[in-house]
Amino acid sequence: MKFYPLEYLHRLHDGYFRSFSVAGRSVLLLQSDGAVHIIANRCPHMNSTLDRAHVEGDIIRCPAHRFEYSLSTGLPARAAFAGGGRLERFRPSYEGNQIGIVL
């Protein structure tokens, strides 16, 4: 397993939202309400990219079909979205002054 650095910690702030390519995968690093999240840059509903998604608190809304997911659980945010799958989430890892993921 290898650590892939994404960003320096001092650059993170509420509202931070950026996509990265890591080992052939597209991931999003974002911070909302003080919590840092790393998720796959794809909506599980129909594989649309989330790099233009709207984030409010713990909820991310896919711009394609407006499906909403909890960033902290990966689950759909409403019962009406129950068939929309689950966000692929990654545990943030830290090395020195950087945040990243281990794959």
C-alpha positions in Angstrom: 0.0 0.0 0.0 1.2 3.5 -0.9 0.5 7.0 0.5 -0.6 9.4 -2.2 -0.4 13.0 -1.0 -3.2 15.3 -2.1 -2.8 18.6 -0.3 -0.9 20.5 2.4 -2.9 20.8 5.6 -2.6 24.6 5.8 -4.5 24.9 2.5 -7.7 23.2 3.9 -10.6 25.3 4.9 -14.4 25.0 4.9 -15.5 25.3 1.3 -12.3 23.6 0.0 -13.3 21.3 -2.9 -10.8 19.9 -5.4 -10.5 16.8 -7.7 -7.3 14.8 -8.0 -6.1 11.9 -10.1 -4.6 9.2 -8.0 -3.3 5.9 -9.4 -5.7 6.1 -12.3 -8.7 7.1 -10.2 -10.4 10.4 -9.8 -11.1 11.5 -6.2 -12.5 14.6 -4.5 -11.0 16.1 -1.4 -13.3 18.5 0.4 -13.9 20.2 3.7 -17.3 21.1 5.0 -18.3 22.1 8.6 -14.8 21.4 9.8 -14.8 17.8 8.5 -12.5 16.5 5.8 -13.8 14.0 3.3 -12.2 12.1 0.4 -14.6 10.4 -2.0 -14.6 8.9 -5.5 -15.4 11.5 -8.1 -18.5 9.7 -9.3 -22.1 9.5 -8.3 -23.1 5.9 -7.6 -26.5 6.6 -9.1 -25.4 6.8 -12.7 -21.6 7.4 -12.6 -21.8 11.1 -13.2 -18.8 13.1 -12.0 -19.2 15.1 -8.8 -16.6 17.8 -9.4 -19.4 20.3 -9.9 -21.5 19.0 -7.1 -23.1 21.3 -4.4 -22.0 20.7 -0.8 -23.9 21.9 2.2 -22.9 20.6 5.6 -22.7 16.8 5.4 -24.7 16.6 2.2 -23.3 16.4 -1.4 -25.8 16.8 -4.3 -25.0 15.4 -7.7 -25.4 18.0 -10.4 -26.7 15.5 -13.0 -29.8 14.1 -11.2 -29.7 15.9 -7.9 -29.3 12.8 -5.9 -28.0 13.6 -2.4 -25.6 11.7 -0.2 -24.2 12.0 3.3 -20.5 12.6 3.2 -20.0 11.0 6.6 -21.8 7.7 5.8 -21.9 7.6 2.0 -25.5 6.7 2.2 -28.3 8.4 0.3 -29.6 11.4 2.3 -33.3 10.7 1.7 -35.4 7.6 1.4 -36.4 8.7 -2.1 -32.8 8.2 -3.1 -32.5 4.7 -1.5 -31.8 3.0 -4.9 -29.0 5.4 -5.7 -26.1 3.3 -4.3 -23.5 4.4 -1.9 -20.6 6.9 -2.2 -17.1 5.4 -2.3 -15.3 7.0 0.6 -11.6 6.9 1.5 -10.1 7.4 4.9 -7.8 10.5 5.0 -4.2 9.7 5.9 -1.6 12.1 7.1 2.2 12.3 6.6 3.9 15.3 7.9 2.0 18.4 6.8 0.1 16.6 4.0 -3.2 14.9 3.7 -3.7 12.0 1.3 -5.0 8.5 0.8 -3.4 5.1 1.1 -4.1 2.7 -1.8 
